[in-house]
Amino acid sequence: MSETQMPKTTLKGLLALVGAAVLALIAKFTGVDLSALTGGSADAGSTDVAEAPAEPGGAAADPAPSAGSQPGAPPKSTPPASEEPAANLPGEPARAKSNRDDTNEIRKLFRANRSDVIVEAEGEVVHLLPDDTRGSQHQLFLVELTNGITLKLSHNIDLAPRIDALRKGDSIRFHGEYEWNAKGGVVHWTHKAKGNSSHEHGWIEHEGRRYW
C-alpha cells in the first residue's frame, strides 16, 4: 500500500462522519428528526437499560420483613442477656365475690374426720410457714376462720403464681380441697386443674387478685 492510499476502515469512518453531518444539516433546516436513520440516539454513551424508579419521597425501599413479623409493627427489642424473666405471673383480677361460705361445713368435716371435699371460705392469715420444697413446691400459711378453726393452706407454686405480697393479718378467700388432720385440716388444690383433669379449679384471692 502506498503512503497516499488511505485504509478502508479510515475511509468508511470519514464517510460515516460526512453522512451524519449532512443528516444533521437537513434536520436543522427542515425540522425533521432523522436520528432514527442513524440507528440510535444522538446522546453519546447512552444505553438501552432503564433505571428503576426511586421510592416516593426519595427514600430507599424498606428491607423485606422477617418471618413472623407483622407489617408496620415496630422492631422487637431484645432484653439484655442479664435480665431474667419473672418466676411467676402475677395474679389475675378477682372475679365478682361469691356468696358461698363453707365455714360451718368445714367444722362439720373436721368433726367427722372427712376429706376430699371442695370448700370455699374466707379467713385471716395468722402465720406464715416456710415453703415446702419436697417434690412440687408449695407456699404454706395458716388461716383462722371466723368459727375459730385454723386451716393450713398448701398453695402449689409450681402450678400457680406465688402470693408474694401475703402478710400476717391479711384477709384471704380460698377455694380448694379439704383434707382432714387433727390440727384443723389442710386445704390444697388452690390452682387450676391441668391437662385433661376433671377436677374442679381452685384458687386463692388476696387484695383483689386471684392466684390459681
TAQUI-V596761 format. One record per pair of residues at least 24 apart in sequence whose ideal C-beta (glycine too) atoms are under 10 Angstrom apart, sorted by the first residue. I is the first residue (numbers start at 0). J is the second residue. Records with the same first field share a line. If there is no record, write none. Layout:
I=J, J
//
This chain:
85=160
86=156, 160, 161, 163
87=156, 157, 159, 160, 161, 162, 163, 210
88=159, 160, 161, 210
89=160, 161, 163, 164, 208, 210
90=159, 160, 161, 162, 163, 164, 202, 203, 204, 205, 206, 207, 208, 209, 210, 211
91=160, 202, 204, 208, 209, 210, 211
92=204, 207, 208, 209
93=172, 202, 204, 205, 206, 207, 208, 209, 210
94=202, 204, 209
96=121, 172, 204
97=121, 172, 174, 204
99=172, 174
100=144, 145, 172
101=144, 173, 174, 177
102=144, 145, 146, 148
103=144, 145, 146, 148
104=177
105=144, 146, 148, 150, 177, 183, 184, 186
106=144, 146, 147, 148, 183, 184
108=148, 177, 178, 179, 184
109=146, 148, 150, 177, 179, 180, 181, 182, 183, 184
110=148, 179
111=179
112=179, 180, 181, 184
113=177, 178, 179, 184
114=176, 177, 178, 179, 180, 184, 185
115=176, 177, 178, 179, 188
116=176, 177, 178, 179, 184
117=174, 175, 176, 177, 186, 188, 198, 199, 200, 201
118=150, 173, 174, 175, 176, 177, 184, 186, 201
119=172, 173, 174, 175, 186, 201, 202
120=144, 145, 146, 148, 150, 171, 172, 173, 174, 175, 177, 186
121=145, 170, 171, 172, 173, 204
122=146, 148, 149, 150, 152, 169, 170, 171, 172, 173, 186
123=149, 167, 168, 169, 170, 171
124=152, 162, 165, 166, 167, 168, 169, 170, 171, 205
125=149, 167, 168, 169
126=151, 167
127=165, 166, 167, 169
128=152, 153
130=154, 156, 161
131=155, 156
132=156
136=161
137=187, 189
138=162, 163, 165, 189, 203, 210
139=185
140=165, 166, 167, 169, 171, 203
141=167, 182, 183
142=169, 170, 171, 172, 173, 183, 186, 203
143=183
144=183
147=183
148=182, 183, 184
149=182, 183, 184
150=175, 177, 178, 180, 182, 183, 184, 185, 186
151=178, 180, 182, 183, 184, 185, 186, 187
152=185, 186, 187, 189, 203
153=178, 185, 186, 187, 188, 189
154=186, 187, 188, 189, 190, 201, 202, 203, 210, 211
155=187, 188, 189, 190, 201, 211
156=190, 210
157=190
158=188, 189, 190, 191, 192, 193, 201, 211
159=188, 189, 190, 191, 201, 202, 203, 209, 210, 211
160=190, 203, 208, 209, 210, 211
161=210
162=189, 203, 204, 205, 206, 208, 210
163=205, 210
164=205, 206, 208
165=203, 205, 206, 210
166=205, 206
169=205, 206
170=204, 205, 206
171=203, 204, 205, 206, 210
172=202, 203, 204, 205, 209
173=201, 202, 203, 204, 205, 210
174=199, 200, 201, 202, 203, 204, 209, 211
175=199, 200, 201, 202, 203, 211
176=201
//
